[in-house]
Amino acid sequence: MSAEHPWDGNWKARLYERIRERGYDSLTAFAEARPTASWVALAEELGPDDVAGAQVYDCLVTEAVRSKQVTRLVRGHLARELWGGLPEGWPAVLDDDNRFKVAKALALWSGIVPETHKERVRLAREALRANPPTAGWRPLGPDDELLRTLLPDEEA
């Protein structure tokens, strides 16, 4: 029986039960099997009425900290935001409309990164603006070559 609201009851237990029902041993594995889906899309797949995107992200951060994979999560988050915000890929021309789309995708990404990665994300954002990727670029996930250049793994 599902809860009436995503935050009702033991939402973490409910989320992980749904993950196990789908054959995954972690939320990270579930999310990485869908590397371009938004947090909201992942939540809707797990429970359209009783799982929220914020819950998915919160648990993913916890798993990433535990496995020392926060930078990978941050790269994956950028890929997801770019897929959602730039459906045609990186724009060839940064007119006002496209500049807004890029700014929105980058803001949605950088607005919720873990505190430990705020400065690295700020520098990556600046690097993207200073040296835009080729037109049409859309990272397929956290292992994208450009994303790995912008945010190399540093966790020990």
Helices and strands as residue ranges (DSSP letters): H 11-21, H 27-32, H 39-46, H 53-67, H 70-85, H 96-110, G 115-117, H 118-130, H 145-150
